[in-house]
Amino acid sequence: MKTFFINQQNRDQVAKELKQMVLAVGFFDGVHLGHQKVIQTAKKIADEQQLKLGVMTFSPHPHEVLSKGEKIVQYLTPLSVKEKVFHSLHVDYLFVVKFNQAFSTLQPEQFVQQYFIDFQVKHVVAGFDFTYGATGKGNMNRLYHDSGKKIKVTTVEKVSYDKQKISSTLIRGLLNKGAVEEIPHYLGRNYVTEGIGRILNHEQKIIVIPKHHYTCPKQGLYRVELCLGKRVLDTLVYVKDSYVFLHDKINSIKEGECVSIHWKEFVSQGEPIVSNV
């Protein structure tokens, strides 16, 4: 998979490197089962037509730019994690388009010309609620006409579980409620965060400070799987003020070590008795 970071300055140069493709487009935060359905649909079409498979996402989140920084977006996954999932789905091209004020003013037809037609996109696949262009005026119903009838369009209808539409917003809501054990039904896997281990010697505590663009579950005690390199530990952690406190195994994490936390189950709201938390 080849990743392109696109802005107004390098867009034309990138376009020269591309071959005809089917493009899945969206923000894809978390790359949940609904997102995967979009990409898998695009993959099937690309295979049938012997075209490349592309995925287009945006950075930062459009809501951050359109609100002029007033809206703070709770990200589920940083770009590095999205890249790994896209690679596992056999994507050929990943386009990360810089979303800024200038980009947000493009008219729908301009966006389609500059980012689809110029990129040799022959078929676009997106969710039913995907919008594009200034004030979100463009949508899947008009995309074919905005392309001058040059691009075919496939709309993926909502994917549901237990009568609820699978969405990044829903998954953030589950995290805010602490319902981590429900997330695999929507994400397709346990929710995972990464952080850096810190040892508070004066308090004999180990904490994990989450990296940027992850969302911690609400305050409480959780059963998790810690991955430290090749080591895997089943243990309990306590979340407080967006920090993750290790419940036991005081000597298991080194200062500055990268830690992956696989969130399995909410245990209780109250703080544990164990002194390490």
VEXBA-100526 format. One line per field, with one value per residue (C-alpha): x, y, z; residue in three letters. Coordinates in steps of 0.25 Angstrom, whole numbers, m for minus. Layout:
east = c(X/...)
north = c(Y/...)
up = c(Z/...)
type = c(Ala/...)
// end
This chain:
east = c(0/5/1/0/m2/m9/m10/m13/2/5/m8/m5/9/2/m9/2/6/m7/m14/m29/m36/m48/m48/m55/m56/m59/m53/m52/m49/m48/m50/m62/m70/m78/m65/m60/m73/m70/m56/m59/m70/m60/m50/m60/m62/m48/m45/m56/m51/m36/m34/m26/m33/m32/m36/m38/m38/m36/m28/m31/m45/m54/m62/m49/m47/m61/m63/m50/m45/m56/m61/m51/m53/m51/m43/m44/m31/m19/m15/m4/m15/m24/m12/m10/m25/m25/m13/m20/m32/m22/m23/m13/m14/m17/m20/m19/m25/m21/m35/m33/m42/m38/m41/m55/m59/m58/m71/m76/m72/m58/m56/m60/m52/m39/m39/m47/m46/m32/m28/m33/m44/m54/m64/m66/m72/m76/m87/m100/m98/m85/m84/m74/m72/m75/m85/m86/m95/m90/m96/m96/m109/m102/m88/m91/m96/m85/m75/m81/m85/m71/m71/m80/m85/m88/m95/m94/m106/m105/m99/m106/m104/m116/m124/m114/m106/m91/m84/m72/m81/m88/m74/m70/m83/m80/m66/m72/m81/m70/m77/m64/m69/m80/m70/m66/m80/m78/m63/m60/m49/m46/m44/m29/m21/m6/2/15/18/22/27/23/34/30/16/20/10/11/3/1/m1/m10/m4/m11/m23/m29/m41/m40/m52/m59/m53/m54/m47/m45/m40/m30/m19/m6/3/18/26/25/19/4/m1/m16/m18/m27/m25/m32/m35/m35/m34/m30/m18/m18/m13/m7/m14/m3/10/17/30/24/26/39/39/36/32/21/8/m4/m16/m27/m40/m48/m58/m63/m62/m66/m68/m60/m45/m39/m33/m20/m9/m3/m16)
north = c(0/14/26/40/52/62/77/88/89/74/69/71/63/52/51/47/35/28/17/16/12/9/19/17/30/35/39/25/28/14/7/0/m11/m1/5/m8/m11/1/m3/m18/m13/m5/m16/m26/m16/m13/m28/m30/m18/m21/m7/m2/0/14/19/34/40/54/61/67/64/73/77/83/92/96/100/108/99/101/86/76/63/50/41/26/23/31/30/20/10/13/10/m4/m7/m2/m10/m23/m20/m20/m5/m1/15/22/37/46/59/72/78/93/105/106/92/94/104/96/94/80/80/85/75/63/69/71/59/48/51/56/44/34/30/22/17/23/15/22/22/27/39/44/58/67/81/94/93/78/81/69/56/42/45/56/50/44/57/65/56/59/45/40/33/21/22/11/15/6/6/7/m5/m9/m17/m20/m9/2/8/5/18/25/33/21/15/28/27/13/18/29/19/9/m1/m7/m21/m17/m10/m22/m24/m10/m9/m24/m25/m20/m6/m3/9/11/19/22/15/24/20/29/25/34/27/13/14/11/19/19/32/30/35/46/42/32/32/26/19/26/26/12/m2/m10/m24/m22/m29/m22/m24/m20/m24/m39/m40/m41/m39/m41/m31/m20/m5/7/19/33/47/40/33/18/12/m2/m10/m20/m25/m13/m17/m21/m8/0/15/20/7/7/m1/m6/m7/m17/m13/m25/m23/m12/m17/m6/9/10/10/m3/m6/m10/1/2/10)
up = c(0/m4/5/m1/8/m1/m1/m11/m14/m18/m23/m38/m36/m28/m39/m49/m42/m41/m49/m51/m38/m30/m18/m4/3/17/30/35/50/56/43/49/42/35/29/26/18/9/7/4/m6/m13/m13/m19/m31/m32/m34/m44/m52/m50/m45/m33/m19/m13/1/3/17/23/33/43/45/37/50/56/44/41/56/56/67/76/75/81/74/81/72/73/65/60/45/48/53/41/32/38/36/22/18/24/15/2/m1/m12/m10/3/1/13/9/17/22/24/22/7/4/11/1/m11/m18/m20/m35/m32/m21/m31/m42/m34/m25/m32/m47/m47/m39/m49/m40/m49/m37/m24/m12/1/12/10/19/12/8/1/m4/3/14/10/m2/m9/m6/m12/m20/m28/m29/m43/m49/m42/m49/m62/m63/m63/m50/m45/m31/m21/m8/4/13/28/35/48/60/70/62/64/53/54/55/61/69/75/79/86/94/98/103/110/117/120/112/106/105/95/85/78/72/65/63/59/70/84/85/87/91/92/102/109/122/134/148/159/169/180/180/175/164/149/140/124/118/105/92/84/76/86/95/108/114/126/140/146/148/135/131/120/112/112/101/103/91/91/105/108/122/126/137/143/141/147/138/145/139/125/132/132/146/146/157/159/154/158/151/138/131/128/128/114/109/99/104/96/104/99/107/110/121/131/145/155/156/170/172/175/189/183/187/173/169)
type = c(Met/Lys/Thr/Phe/Phe/Ile/Asn/Gln/Gln/Asn/Arg/Asp/Gln/Val/Ala/Lys/Glu/Leu/Lys/Gln/Met/Val/Leu/Ala/Val/Gly/Phe/Phe/Asp/Gly/Val/His/Leu/Gly/His/Gln/Lys/Val/Ile/Gln/Thr/Ala/Lys/Lys/Ile/Ala/Asp/Glu/Gln/Gln/Leu/Lys/Leu/Gly/Val/Met/Thr/Phe/Ser/Pro/His/Pro/His/Glu/Val/Leu/Ser/Lys/Gly/Glu/Lys/Ile/Val/Gln/Tyr/Leu/Thr/Pro/Leu/Ser/Val/Lys/Glu/Lys/Val/Phe/His/Ser/Leu/His/Val/Asp/Tyr/Leu/Phe/Val/Val/Lys/Phe/Asn/Gln/Ala/Phe/Ser/Thr/Leu/Gln/Pro/Glu/Gln/Phe/Val/Gln/Gln/Tyr/Phe/Ile/Asp/Phe/Gln/Val/Lys/His/Val/Val/Ala/Gly/Phe/Asp/Phe/Thr/Tyr/Gly/Ala/Thr/Gly/Lys/Gly/Asn/Met/Asn/Arg/Leu/Tyr/His/Asp/Ser/Gly/Lys/Lys/Ile/Lys/Val/Thr/Thr/Val/Glu/Lys/Val/Ser/Tyr/Asp/Lys/Gln/Lys/Ile/Ser/Ser/Thr/Leu/Ile/Arg/Gly/Leu/Leu/Asn/Lys/Gly/Ala/Val/Glu/Glu/Ile/Pro/His/Tyr/Leu/Gly/Arg/Asn/Tyr/Val/Thr/Glu/Gly/Ile/Gly/Arg/Ile/Leu/Asn/His/Glu/Gln/Lys/Ile/Ile/Val/Ile/Pro/Lys/His/His/Tyr/Thr/Cys/Pro/Lys/Gln/Gly/Leu/Tyr/Arg/Val/Glu/Leu/Cys/Leu/Gly/Lys/Arg/Val/Leu/Asp/Thr/Leu/Val/Tyr/Val/Lys/Asp/Ser/Tyr/Val/Phe/Leu/His/Asp/Lys/Ile/Asn/Ser/Ile/Lys/Glu/Gly/Glu/Cys/Val/Ser/Ile/His/Trp/Lys/Glu/Phe/Val/Ser/Gln/Gly/Glu/Pro/Ile/Val/Ser/Asn/Val)
// end
